[in-house]
Amino acid sequence: MLRVIISSIIIVISLFIGFFPHTDNCGVLSALNIHDCPGWEFHIILGSLLYILAVFISQKGNFD
């Protein structure tokens, strides 16, 4: 059950990072006092990697 919760949270984060507009992502970082925003490519790559990580976490039982 914990795996489902963790993978769900990671999927929501990946969707936010990957599909949310770049300027809004930078606005969220500015609210967290991080003023050096990475490029839009970084957001797409990070969102994709987090989604793949969530799939691996949710399917871990099939790999053992």
N, CA, C, O and CB atoms as a CASP TS submission, in Angstrom:
PFRMAT TS
TARGET T0000
AUTHOR 0000-0000-0000
METHOD Language model
MODEL 1
PARENT N/A
ATOM      1  N   MET     1       0.810  -1.191   0.000  1.00  0.00           N
ATOM      2  CA  MET     1       0.000   0.000   0.000  1.00  0.00           C
ATOM      3  C   MET     1       0.859   1.263   0.000  1.00  0.00           C
ATOM      4  O   MET     1       0.527   2.259  -0.642  1.00  0.00           O
ATOM      5  CB  MET     1      -0.925  -0.007   1.193  1.00  0.00           C
ATOM      6  N   LEU     2       1.973   1.200   0.735  1.00  0.00           N
ATOM      7  CA  LEU     2       2.882   2.341   0.779  1.00  0.00           C
ATOM      8  C   LEU     2       3.479   2.615  -0.599  1.00  0.00           C
ATOM      9  O   LEU     2       3.699   3.768  -0.969  1.00  0.00           O
ATOM     10  CB  LEU     2       4.000   2.097   1.801  1.00  0.00           C
ATOM     11  N   ARG     3       3.741   1.543  -1.361  1.00  0.00           N
ATOM     12  CA  ARG     3       4.268   1.709  -2.718  1.00  0.00           C
ATOM     13  C   ARG     3       3.305   2.482  -3.596  1.00  0.00           C
ATOM     14  O   ARG     3       3.726   3.319  -4.394  1.00  0.00           O
ATOM     15  CB  ARG     3       4.562   0.353  -3.344  1.00  0.00           C
ATOM     16  N   VAL     4       2.019   2.210  -3.456  1.00  0.00           N
ATOM     17  CA  VAL     4       1.004   2.903  -4.251  1.00  0.00           C
ATOM     18  C   VAL     4       0.946   4.381  -3.892  1.00  0.00           C
ATOM     19  O   VAL     4       0.815   5.231  -4.772  1.00  0.00           O
ATOM     20  CB  VAL     4      -0.371   2.258  -4.046  1.00  0.00           C
ATOM     21  N   ILE     5       1.040   4.687  -2.613  1.00  0.00           N
ATOM     22  CA  ILE     5       1.002   6.078  -2.170  1.00  0.00           C
ATOM     23  C   ILE     5       2.225   6.836  -2.669  1.00  0.00           C
ATOM     24  O   ILE     5       2.102   7.950  -3.178  1.00  0.00           O
ATOM     25  CB  ILE     5       0.920   6.154  -0.641  1.00  0.00           C
ATOM     26  N   ILE     6       3.406   6.236  -2.525  1.00  0.00           N
ATOM     27  CA  ILE     6       4.638   6.895  -2.967  1.00  0.00           C
ATOM     28  C   ILE     6       4.641   7.089  -4.473  1.00  0.00           C
ATOM     29  O   ILE     6       4.994   8.164  -4.956  1.00  0.00           O
ATOM     30  CB  ILE     6       5.865   6.083  -2.542  1.00  0.00           C
ATOM     31  N   SER     7       4.252   6.060  -5.225  1.00  0.00           N
ATOM     32  CA  SER     7       4.244   6.202  -6.685  1.00  0.00           C
ATOM     33  C   SER     7       3.194   7.215  -7.131  1.00  0.00           C
ATOM     34  O   SER     7       3.409   7.915  -8.121  1.00  0.00           O
ATOM     35  CB  SER     7       3.983   4.845  -7.356  1.00  0.00           C
ATOM     36  N   SER     8       2.072   7.312  -6.435  1.00  0.00           N
ATOM     37  CA  SER     8       1.057   8.315  -6.777  1.00  0.00           C
ATOM     38  C   SER     8       1.571   9.731  -6.555  1.00  0.00           C
ATOM     39  O   SER     8       1.337  10.621  -7.373  1.00  0.00           O
ATOM     40  CB  SER     8      -0.209   8.089  -5.953  1.00  0.00           C
ATOM     41  N   ILE     9       2.265   9.931  -5.454  1.00  0.00           N
ATOM     42  CA  ILE     9       2.834  11.258  -5.180  1.00  0.00           C
ATOM     43  C   ILE     9       3.875  11.618  -6.227  1.00  0.00           C
ATOM     44  O   ILE     9       3.908  12.755  -6.699  1.00  0.00           O
ATOM     45  CB  ILE     9       3.462  11.303  -3.773  1.00  0.00           C
ATOM     46  N   ILE    10       4.728  10.663  -6.598  1.00  0.00           N
ATOM     47  CA  ILE    10       5.758  10.933  -7.606  1.00  0.00           C
ATOM     48  C   ILE    10       5.113  11.219  -8.961  1.00  0.00           C
ATOM     49  O   ILE    10       5.605  12.072  -9.701  1.00  0.00           O
ATOM     50  CB  ILE    10       6.736   9.739  -7.719  1.00  0.00           C
ATOM     51  N   ILE    11       4.030  10.532  -9.302  1.00  0.00           N
ATOM     52  CA  ILE    11       3.348  10.789 -10.577  1.00  0.00           C
ATOM     53  C   ILE    11       2.753  12.192 -10.595  1.00  0.00           C
ATOM     54  O   ILE    11       2.848  12.888 -11.606  1.00  0.00           O
ATOM     55  CB  ILE    11       2.242   9.741 -10.824  1.00  0.00           C
ATOM     56  N   VAL    12       2.143  12.616  -9.495  1.00  0.00           N
ATOM     57  CA  VAL    12       1.578  13.970  -9.442  1.00  0.00           C
ATOM     58  C   VAL    12       2.679  15.011  -9.593  1.00  0.00           C
ATOM     59  O   VAL    12       2.505  16.000 -10.307  1.00  0.00           O
ATOM     60  CB  VAL    12       0.814  14.193  -8.119  1.00  0.00           C
ATOM     61  N   ILE    13       3.805  14.798  -8.931  1.00  0.00           N
ATOM     62  CA  ILE    13       4.934  15.728  -9.051  1.00  0.00           C
ATOM     63  C   ILE    13       5.463  15.739 -10.479  1.00  0.00           C
ATOM     64  O   ILE    13       5.772  16.805 -11.011  1.00  0.00           O
ATOM     65  CB  ILE    13       6.062  15.348  -8.068  1.00  0.00           C
ATOM     66  N   SER    14       5.572  14.570 -11.108  1.00  0.00           N
ATOM     67  CA  SER    14       6.086  14.516 -12.475  1.00  0.00           C
ATOM     68  C   SER    14       5.148  15.208 -13.452  1.00  0.00           C
ATOM     69  O   SER    14       5.606  15.872 -14.382  1.00  0.00           O
ATOM     70  CB  SER    14       6.302  13.071 -12.901  1.00  0.00           C
ATOM     71  N   LEU    15       3.841  15.062 -13.254  1.00  0.00           N
ATOM     72  CA  LEU    15       2.891  15.757 -14.119  1.00  0.00           C
ATOM     73  C   LEU    15       2.977  17.264 -13.928  1.00  0.00           C
ATOM     74  O   LEU    15       2.911  18.019 -14.898  1.00  0.00           O
ATOM     75  CB  LEU    15       1.467  15.274 -13.843  1.00  0.00           C
ATOM     76  N   PHE    16       3.125  17.708 -12.682  1.00  0.00           N
ATOM     77  CA  PHE    16       3.272  19.131 -12.426  1.00  0.00           C
ATOM     78  C   PHE    16       4.531  19.679 -13.087  1.00  0.00           C
ATOM     79  O   PHE    16       4.491  20.732 -13.724  1.00  0.00           O
ATOM     80  CB  PHE    16       3.306  19.397 -10.926  1.00  0.00           C
ATOM     81  N   ILE    17       5.635  18.978 -12.940  1.00  0.00           N
ATOM     82  CA  ILE    17       6.902  19.462 -13.490  1.00  0.00           C
ATOM     83  C   ILE    17       6.913  19.374 -15.015  1.00  0.00           C
ATOM     84  O   ILE    17       7.397  20.287 -15.684  1.00  0.00           O
ATOM     85  CB  ILE    17       8.074  18.660 -12.910  1.00  0.00           C
ATOM     86  N   GLY    18       6.380  18.279 -15.571  1.00  0.00           N
ATOM     87  CA  GLY    18       6.472  18.067 -17.011  1.00  0.00           C
ATOM     88  C   GLY    18       5.459  18.815 -17.846  1.00  0.00           C
ATOM     89  O   GLY    18       5.774  19.240 -18.957  1.00  0.00           O
ATOM     90  N   PHE    19       4.235  18.991 -17.336  1.00  0.00           N
ATOM     91  CA  PHE    19       3.174  19.563 -18.161  1.00  0.00           C
ATOM     92  C   PHE    19       2.773  20.981 -17.787  1.00  0.00           C
ATOM     93  O   PHE    19       2.151  21.675 -18.591  1.00  0.00           O
ATOM     94  CB  PHE    19       1.981  18.697 -18.089  1.00  0.00           C
ATOM     95  N   PHE    20       3.112  21.421 -16.596  1.00  0.00           N
ATOM     96  CA  PHE    20       2.771  22.769 -16.168  1.00  0.00           C
ATOM     97  C   PHE    20       3.646  23.751 -16.930  1.00  0.00           C
ATOM     98  O   PHE    20       4.810  23.441 -17.187  1.00  0.00           O
ATOM     99  CB  PHE    20       2.946  22.938 -14.631  1.00  0.00           C
ATOM    100  N   PRO    21       3.137  24.926 -17.304  1.00  0.00           N
ATOM    101  CA  PRO    21       3.952  25.883 -18.066  1.00  0.00           C
ATOM    102  C   PRO    21       5.246  26.258 -17.346  1.00  0.00           C
ATOM    103  O   PRO    21       5.289  26.367 -16.121  1.00  0.00           O
ATOM    104  CB  PRO    21       3.146  27.140 -18.345  1.00  0.00           C
ATOM    105  N   HIS    22       6.283  26.448 -18.132  1.00  0.00           N
ATOM    106  CA  HIS    22       7.618  26.728 -17.595  1.00  0.00           C
ATOM    107  C   HIS    22       7.627  27.981 -16.728  1.00  0.00           C
ATOM    108  O   HIS    22       8.275  28.000 -15.681  1.00  0.00           O
ATOM    109  CB  HIS    22       8.622  26.880 -18.732  1.00  0.00           C
ATOM    110  N   THR    23       6.924  29.017 -17.143  1.00  0.00           N
ATOM    111  CA  THR    23       6.932  30.257 -16.355  1.00  0.00           C
ATOM    112  C   THR    23       6.284  30.053 -14.993  1.00  0.00           C
ATOM    113  O   THR    23       6.713  30.651 -14.006  1.00  0.00           O
ATOM    114  CB  THR    23       6.209  31.374 -17.111  1.00  0.00           C
ATOM    115  N   ASP    24       5.262  29.220 -14.932  1.00  0.00           N
ATOM    116  CA  ASP    24       4.629  28.946 -13.644  1.00  0.00           C
ATOM    117  C   ASP    24       5.525  28.091 -12.754  1.00  0.00           C
ATOM    118  O   ASP    24       5.552  28.282 -11.538  1.00  0.00           O
ATOM    119  CB  ASP    24       3.285  28.251 -13.851  1.00  0.00           C
ATOM    120  N   ASN    25       6.261  27.146 -13.352  1.00  0.00           N
ATOM    121  CA  ASN    25       7.231  26.365 -12.577  1.00  0.00           C
ATOM    122  C   ASN    25       8.275  27.288 -11.956  1.00  0.00           C
ATOM    123  O   ASN    25       8.651  27.120 -10.796  1.00  0.00           O
ATOM    124  CB  ASN    25       7.917  25.301 -13.469  1.00  0.00           C
ATOM    125  N   CYS    26       8.741  28.266 -12.738  1.00  0.00           N
ATOM    126  CA  CYS    26       9.727  29.212 -12.214  1.00  0.00           C
ATOM    127  C   CYS    26       9.115  30.090 -11.129  1.00  0.00           C
ATOM    128  O   CYS    26       9.804  30.499 -10.195  1.00  0.00           O
ATOM    129  CB  CYS    26      10.290  30.084 -13.345  1.00  0.00           C
ATOM    130  N   GLY    27       7.817  30.382 -11.252  1.00  0.00           N
ATOM    131  CA  GLY    27       7.137  31.149 -10.209  1.00  0.00           C
ATOM    132  C   GLY    27       7.079  30.386  -8.900  1.00  0.00           C
ATOM    133  O   GLY    27       7.235  30.974  -7.830  1.00  0.00           O
ATOM    134  N   VAL    28       6.855  29.081  -8.974  1.00  0.00           N
ATOM    135  CA  VAL    28       6.844  28.257  -7.760  1.00  0.00           C
ATOM    136  C   VAL    28       8.241  28.230  -7.140  1.00  0.00           C
ATOM    137  O   VAL    28       8.381  28.313  -5.920  1.00  0.00           O
ATOM    138  CB  VAL    28       6.362  26.811  -8.077  1.00  0.00           C
ATOM    139  N   LEU    29       9.273  28.115  -7.979  1.00  0.00           N
ATOM    140  CA  LEU    29      10.638  28.133  -7.452  1.00  0.00           C
ATOM    141  C   LEU    29      10.959  29.476  -6.814  1.00  0.00           C
ATOM    142  O   LEU    29      11.645  29.528  -5.793  1.00  0.00           O
ATOM    143  CB  LEU    29      11.645  27.826  -8.561  1.00  0.00           C
ATOM    144  N   SER    30      10.472  30.566  -7.405  1.00  0.00           N
ATOM    145  CA  SER    30      10.700  31.892  -6.817  1.00  0.00           C
ATOM    146  C   SER    30      10.021  32.013  -5.463  1.00  0.00           C
ATOM    147  O   SER    30      10.550  32.660  -4.558  1.00  0.00           O
ATOM    148  CB  SER    30      10.192  32.991  -7.755  1.00  0.00           C
ATOM    149  N   ALA    31       8.865  31.402  -5.319  1.00  0.00           N
ATOM    150  CA  ALA    31       8.170  31.424  -4.028  1.00  0.00           C
ATOM    151  C   ALA    31       8.959  30.662  -2.968  1.00  0.00           C
ATOM    152  O   ALA    31       8.832  30.941  -1.776  1.00  0.00           O
ATOM    153  CB  ALA    31       6.760  30.826  -4.167  1.00  0.00           C
ATOM    154  N   LEU    32       9.774  29.702  -3.401  1.00  0.00           N
ATOM    155  CA  LEU    32      10.615  28.931  -2.482  1.00  0.00           C
ATOM    156  C   LEU    32      12.001  29.553  -2.329  1.00  0.00           C
ATOM    157  O   LEU    32      12.919  28.910  -1.819  1.00  0.00           O
ATOM    158  CB  LEU    32      10.745  27.490  -2.969  1.00  0.00           C
ATOM    159  N   ASN    33      12.153  30.808  -2.770  1.00  0.00           N
ATOM    160  CA  ASN    33      13.413  31.560  -2.707  1.00  0.00           C
ATOM    161  C   ASN    33      14.519  30.931  -3.542  1.00  0.00           C
ATOM    162  O   ASN    33      15.692  31.023  -3.180  1.00  0.00           O
ATOM    163  CB  ASN    33      13.873  31.674  -1.272  1.00  0.00           C
ATOM    164  N   ILE    34      14.163  30.291  -4.657  1.00  0.00           N
ATOM    165  CA  ILE    34      15.132  29.778  -5.621  1.00  0.00           C
ATOM    166  C   ILE    34      14.939  30.604  -6.887  1.00  0.00           C
ATOM    167  O   ILE    34      13.991  30.383  -7.640  1.00  0.00           O
ATOM    168  CB  ILE    34      14.943  28.218  -5.894  1.00  0.00           C
ATOM    169  N   HIS    35      15.830  31.546  -7.117  1.00  0.00           N
ATOM    170  CA  HIS    35      15.628  32.504  -8.197  1.00  0.00           C
ATOM    171  C   HIS    35      16.333  32.121  -9.488  1.00  0.00           C
ATOM    172  O   HIS    35      16.143  32.783 -10.509  1.00  0.00           O
ATOM    173  CB  HIS    35      16.092  33.850  -7.765  1.00  0.00           C
ATOM    174  N   ASP    36      17.139  31.074  -9.466  1.00  0.00           N
ATOM    175  CA  ASP    36      17.830  30.631 -10.677  1.00  0.00           C
ATOM    176  C   ASP    36      17.049  29.454 -11.256  1.00  0.00           C
ATOM    177  O   ASP    36      17.245  28.309 -10.847  1.00  0.00           O
ATOM    178  CB  ASP    36      19.325  30.231 -10.376  1.00  0.00           C
ATOM    179  N   CYS    37      16.160  29.743 -12.212  1.00  0.00           N
ATOM    180  CA  CYS    37      15.287  28.715 -12.776  1.00  0.00           C
ATOM    181  C   CYS    37      15.990  28.004 -13.934  1.00  0.00           C
ATOM    182  O   CYS    37      16.524  28.662 -14.827  1.00  0.00           O
ATOM    183  CB  CYS    37      13.952  29.337 -13.254  1.00  0.00           C
ATOM    184  N   PRO    38      15.997  26.659 -13.931  1.00  0.00           N
ATOM    185  CA  PRO    38      16.599  25.928 -15.041  1.00  0.00           C
ATOM    186  C   PRO    38      15.742  26.057 -16.311  1.00  0.00           C
ATOM    187  O   PRO    38      14.604  26.523 -16.255  1.00  0.00           O
ATOM    188  CB  PRO    38      16.779  24.443 -14.666  1.00  0.00           C
ATOM    189  N   GLY    39      16.291  25.649 -17.430  1.00  0.00           N
ATOM    190  CA  GLY    39      15.591  25.740 -18.701  1.00  0.00           C
ATOM    191  C   GLY    39      14.406  24.793 -18.797  1.00  0.00           C
ATOM    192  O   GLY    39      14.247  23.894 -17.972  1.00  0.00           O
ATOM    193  N   TRP    40      13.585  25.003 -19.804  1.00  0.00           N
ATOM    194  CA  TRP    40      12.390  24.184 -19.980  1.00  0.00           C
ATOM    195  C   TRP    40      12.748  22.739 -20.270  1.00  0.00           C
ATOM    196  O   TRP    40      11.970  21.842 -19.944  1.00  0.00           O
ATOM    197  CB  TRP    40      11.527  24.739 -21.100  1.00  0.00           C
ATOM    198  N   GLU    41      13.907  22.485 -20.874  1.00  0.00           N
ATOM    199  CA  GLU    41      14.323  21.116 -21.155  1.00  0.00           C
ATOM    200  C   GLU    41      14.499  20.315 -19.877  1.00  0.00           C
ATOM    201  O   GLU    41      14.150  19.136 -19.810  1.00  0.00           O
ATOM    202  CB  GLU    41      15.615  21.110 -21.952  1.00  0.00           C
ATOM    203  N   PHE    42      15.044  20.973 -18.866  1.00  0.00           N
ATOM    204  CA  PHE    42      15.250  20.316 -17.572  1.00  0.00           C
ATOM    205  C   PHE    42      13.917  19.876 -16.976  1.00  0.00           C
ATOM    206  O   PHE    42      13.815  18.782 -16.420  1.00  0.00           O
ATOM    207  CB  PHE    42      15.984  21.257 -16.597  1.00  0.00           C
ATOM    208  N   HIS    43      12.909  20.714 -17.088  1.00  0.00           N
ATOM    209  CA  HIS    43      11.595  20.388 -16.534  1.00  0.00           C
ATOM    210  C   HIS    43      10.984  19.184 -17.246  1.00  0.00           C
ATOM    211  O   HIS    43      10.387  18.325 -16.597  1.00  0.00           O
ATOM    212  CB  HIS    43      10.656  21.597 -16.640  1.00  0.00           C
ATOM    213  N   ILE    44      11.122  19.108 -18.554  1.00  0.00           N
ATOM    214  CA  ILE    44      10.564  17.984 -19.304  1.00  0.00           C
ATOM    215  C   ILE    44      11.315  16.694 -18.980  1.00  0.00           C
ATOM    216  O   ILE    44      10.696  15.649 -18.780  1.00  0.00           O
ATOM    217  CB  ILE    44      10.618  18.265 -20.818  1.00  0.00           C
ATOM    218  N   ILE    45      12.644  16.764 -18.926  1.00  0.00           N
ATOM    219  CA  ILE    45      13.447  15.571 -18.629  1.00  0.00           C
ATOM    220  C   ILE    45      13.186  15.096 -17.198  1.00  0.00           C
ATOM    221  O   ILE    45      13.026  13.898 -16.965  1.00  0.00           O
ATOM    222  CB  ILE    45      14.956  15.866 -18.829  1.00  0.00           C
ATOM    223  N   LEU    46      13.141  16.021 -16.243  1.00  0.00           N
ATOM    224  CA  LEU    46      12.888  15.639 -14.858  1.00  0.00           C
ATOM    225  C   LEU    46      11.494  15.041 -14.694  1.00  0.00           C
ATOM    226  O   LEU    46      11.328  14.057 -13.974  1.00  0.00           O
ATOM    227  CB  LEU    46      13.052  16.848 -13.938  1.00  0.00           C
ATOM    228  N   GLY    47      10.496  15.618 -15.349  1.00  0.00           N
ATOM    229  CA  GLY    47       9.148  15.062 -15.283  1.00  0.00           C
ATOM    230  C   GLY    47       9.085  13.660 -15.858  1.00  0.00           C
ATOM    231  O   GLY    47       8.408  12.794 -15.305  1.00  0.00           O
ATOM    232  N   SER    48       9.784  13.425 -16.965  1.00  0.00           N
ATOM    233  CA  SER    48       9.804  12.096 -17.579  1.00  0.00           C
ATOM    234  C   SER    48      10.512  11.079 -16.690  1.00  0.00           C
ATOM    235  O   SER    48      10.038   9.954 -16.527  1.00  0.00           O
ATOM    236  CB  SER    48      10.485  12.154 -18.945  1.00  0.00           C
ATOM    237  N   LEU    49      11.636  11.471 -16.120  1.00  0.00           N
ATOM    238  CA  LEU    49      12.376  10.560 -15.248  1.00  0.00           C
ATOM    239  C   LEU    49      11.590  10.215 -13.978  1.00  0.00           C
ATOM    240  O   LEU    49      11.615   9.073 -13.518  1.00  0.00           O
ATOM    241  CB  LEU    49      13.720  11.176 -14.873  1.00  0.00           C
ATOM    242  N   LEU    50      10.902  11.199 -13.422  1.00  0.00           N
ATOM    243  CA  LEU    50      10.096  10.922 -12.239  1.00  0.00           C
ATOM    244  C   LEU    50       8.933   9.993 -12.561  1.00  0.00           C
ATOM    245  O   LEU    50       8.579   9.138 -11.750  1.00  0.00           O
ATOM    246  CB  LEU    50       9.574  12.220 -11.640  1.00  0.00           C
ATOM    247  N   TYR    51       8.338  10.154 -13.739  1.00  0.00           N
ATOM    248  CA  TYR    51       7.248   9.268 -14.138  1.00  0.00           C
ATOM    249  C   TYR    51       7.756   7.830 -14.292  1.00  0.00           C
ATOM    250  O   TYR    51       7.109   6.888 -13.835  1.00  0.00           O
ATOM    251  CB  TYR    51       6.609   9.757 -15.457  1.00  0.00           C
ATOM    252  N   ILE    52       8.907   7.668 -14.931  1.00  0.00           N
ATOM    253  CA  ILE    52       9.492   6.331 -15.099  1.00  0.00           C
ATOM    254  C   ILE    52       9.831   5.731 -13.735  1.00  0.00           C
ATOM    255  O   ILE    52       9.622   4.538 -13.515  1.00  0.00           O
ATOM    256  CB  ILE    52      10.762   6.393 -15.992  1.00  0.00           C
ATOM    257  N   LEU    53      10.352   6.549 -12.821  1.00  0.00           N
ATOM    258  CA  LEU    53      10.642   6.077 -11.470  1.00  0.00           C
ATOM    259  C   LEU    53       9.373   5.602 -10.763  1.00  0.00           C
ATOM    260  O   LEU    53       9.392   4.581 -10.076  1.00  0.00           O
ATOM    261  CB  LEU    53      11.314   7.184 -10.655  1.00  0.00           C
ATOM    262  N   ALA    54       8.286   6.329 -10.927  1.00  0.00           N
ATOM    263  CA  ALA    54       7.022   5.931 -10.306  1.00  0.00           C
ATOM    264  C   ALA    54       6.517   4.608 -10.869  1.00  0.00           C
ATOM    265  O   ALA    54       5.970   3.788 -10.132  1.00  0.00           O
ATOM    266  CB  ALA    54       5.968   7.018 -10.506  1.00  0.00           C
ATOM    267  N   VAL    55       6.697   4.395 -12.169  1.00  0.00           N
ATOM    268  CA  VAL    55       6.286   3.122 -12.779  1.00  0.00           C
ATOM    269  C   VAL    55       7.128   1.984 -12.220  1.00  0.00           C
ATOM    270  O   VAL    55       6.590   0.925 -11.896  1.00  0.00           O
ATOM    271  CB  VAL    55       6.418   3.179 -14.325  1.00  0.00           C
ATOM    272  N   PHE    56       8.436   2.182 -12.099  1.00  0.00           N
ATOM    273  CA  PHE    56       9.290   1.140 -11.535  1.00  0.00           C
ATOM    274  C   PHE    56       8.932   0.837 -10.082  1.00  0.00           C
ATOM    275  O   PHE    56       8.940  -0.323  -9.671  1.00  0.00           O
ATOM    276  CB  PHE    56      10.751   1.551 -11.632  1.00  0.00           C
ATOM    277  N   ILE    57       8.618   1.873  -9.301  1.00  0.00           N
ATOM    278  CA  ILE    57       8.248   1.652  -7.899  1.00  0.00           C
ATOM    279  C   ILE    57       6.941   0.882  -7.817  1.00  0.00           C
ATOM    280  O   ILE    57       6.820  -0.049  -7.021  1.00  0.00           O
ATOM    281  CB  ILE    57       8.125   2.994  -7.146  1.00  0.00           C
ATOM    282  N   SER    58       5.956   1.260  -8.633  1.00  0.00           N
ATOM    283  CA  SER    58       4.651   0.583  -8.549  1.00  0.00           C
ATOM    284  C   SER    58       4.712  -0.842  -9.073  1.00  0.00           C
ATOM    285  O   SER    58       3.909  -1.674  -8.653  1.00  0.00           O
ATOM    286  CB  SER    58       3.600   1.364  -9.324  1.00  0.00           C
ATOM    287  N   GLN    59       5.634  -1.153  -9.976  1.00  0.00           N
ATOM    288  CA  GLN    59       5.736  -2.490 -10.545  1.00  0.00           C
ATOM    289  C   GLN    59       6.864  -3.303  -9.953  1.00  0.00           C
ATOM    290  O   GLN    59       7.230  -4.339 -10.509  1.00  0.00           O
ATOM    291  CB  GLN    59       5.915  -2.400 -12.020  1.00  0.00           C
ATOM    292  N   LYS    60       7.431  -2.863  -8.832  1.00  0.00           N
ATOM    293  CA  LYS    60       8.576  -3.529  -8.238  1.00  0.00           C
ATOM    294  C   LYS    60       8.311  -5.002  -7.938  1.00  0.00           C
ATOM    295  O   LYS    60       9.225  -5.816  -8.069  1.00  0.00           O
ATOM    296  CB  LYS    60       8.975  -2.819  -6.976  1.00  0.00           C
ATOM    297  N   GLY    61       7.115  -5.367  -7.548  1.00  0.00           N
ATOM    298  CA  GLY    61       6.793  -6.750  -7.238  1.00  0.00           C
ATOM    299  C   GLY    61       6.944  -7.681  -8.434  1.00  0.00           C
ATOM    300  O   GLY    61       7.191  -8.874  -8.261  1.00  0.00           O
ATOM    301  N   ASN    62       6.800  -7.154  -9.630  1.00  0.00           N
ATOM    302  CA  ASN    62       6.930  -7.975 -10.830  1.00  0.00           C
ATOM    303  C   ASN    62       8.386  -8.222 -11.216  1.00  0.00           C
ATOM    304  O   ASN    62       8.668  -9.129 -11.999  1.00  0.00           O
ATOM    305  CB  ASN    62       6.204  -7.318 -11.981  1.00  0.00           C
ATOM    306  N   PHE    63       9.319  -7.427 -10.677  1.00  0.00           N
ATOM    307  CA  PHE    63      10.730  -7.572 -11.017  1.00  0.00           C
ATOM    308  C   PHE    63      11.443  -8.583 -10.122  1.00  0.00           C
ATOM    309  O   PHE    63      12.487  -9.111 -10.505  1.00  0.00           O
ATOM    310  CB  PHE    63      11.422  -6.231 -10.922  1.00  0.00           C
ATOM    311  N   ASP    64      10.900  -8.858  -8.944  1.00  0.00           N
ATOM    312  CA  ASP    64      11.563  -9.773  -8.002  1.00  0.00           C
ATOM    313  C   ASP    64      11.444 -11.215  -8.426  1.00  0.00           C
ATOM    314  O   ASP    64      11.948 -12.104  -7.740  1.00  0.00           O
ATOM    315  CB  ASP    64      10.985  -9.611  -6.617  1.00  0.00           C
TER
END
